[in-house]
């Protein structure tokens, strides 16, 4: 659509739009406001990546997937409203975003590698019971994260929790730390190097 349009400040999208493609508004550094249409079901790779002035976004109710790096490095993005329908948050989708209140939707199944890497603002995390995959370094470096509530099924063989998922989360309460230690993977250890923007496979 309009990648690298550094003077773009506001956008109004067609009401019937269902897909925002890859890199549609990538590096639109001046973009501060965009209203997503209710018909939207998918947001592509890096669609809003590096939109450093974007402060908030309301994701529409029919949205079921966010591709990798969808909002990566939106360094002012503090307010995100997730729809109940959202099932997949791709790798690096909100990496380096300062989201303050992370209310994950009840239908969420997948949190990609480094999806919330480097968020220094969130203090509490409640993973829904529907979750089946949490990627490498998904919450790495979330240095204010103190409380983590895990669903009862998270320790079963049907759940994949990536290495280093909570690495560098230095503010974890003793209770959160103990709960994470029960997982089958070294979730607190620094993850092995992976290429950023990689797939979740």
Secondary structure, DSSP 8 states (H G I E B T S, - for coil): --TT-TT--EEE--TT--EE-TTTTTT-TT--EEE--TT--EE-TTTTTT-TT--EEE--TT--EE-TTTTTT-TT--EEE--TT--EE-TTTTTT---S-----TT--EE-TTTTTT--S--EEE--TT--EE-TTTTTT-TT--EEE--GGGGSTT-EE-TTTTTT-TT--HHHHHHHHTSSS-TTS------TT----
